Amino acid sequence: MFTGLVVETGEIISLARNGETARLTLRAPTTAPQTQLGDSIAINGCCLTVTTCDGDRLSFDLLAETLRITNVGDLSPGAKVNLEPALGAGAKMGGHFVQGHVDTTAAILDLSPHGQDHRLEITLPPDFAQLVVFKGSIAVDGISLTVAEVRDSSFVCWIIPHTLVETNLSTRRHGDRVNLEFDMLAKYVERIISHRK
């Protein structure tokens, strides 16, 4: 379980393909020294298991499903990724409950400055549109954000300067694919309602 509060941005060292799977290695100066083998870390909101720790470097084995569903397979050396270790017992809960189970990816339509803030607009895949509500929570590349506007085929979030600087949003551009995880409560409610019908 995670909160969507990014601890640091890591830097990709390599993404080594091996048939349908891959091994991801990254540099994480803040996170790595506190990490042990088998720990769960959200990378761009995707929960992965640490398979190697070496100084400030961490490695993860990626399933074919992970490469298919998320944007992790798009990563190249030098890319910045959002990192968040799993929520510890008794830790402060500052964002919202994020499972690290990415639902889909979507493209950035707009990331533009408006005064000190930035407006972020992302396409809203039709199959998931019912899970996004005004003032609801959503995880975008693992960042806990509040939906400020829901449109016919997109949604808008507003980004404060701190979030822009401390996450990989500072490197994102129009057309980039981001990981989306929709609110867990919304998914349960949808499931209950669909079965009652």
Secondary structure, DSSP 8 states (H G I E B T S, - for coil): -B-S---EEEEEEEEEEETTEEEEEEE-TTTGGG--TT-EEEETTEEEEEEEEETTEEEEEE-HHHHHHSSGGG--TT-EEEEEE---TT----S--B-S---EEEEEEEEEEETTEEEEEEE--GGGGGG--TT-EEEETTEEEEEEEE-SSEEEEEE-HHHHHHSGGGG--TT-EEEEEE-HHHHHHHHHHHHH-
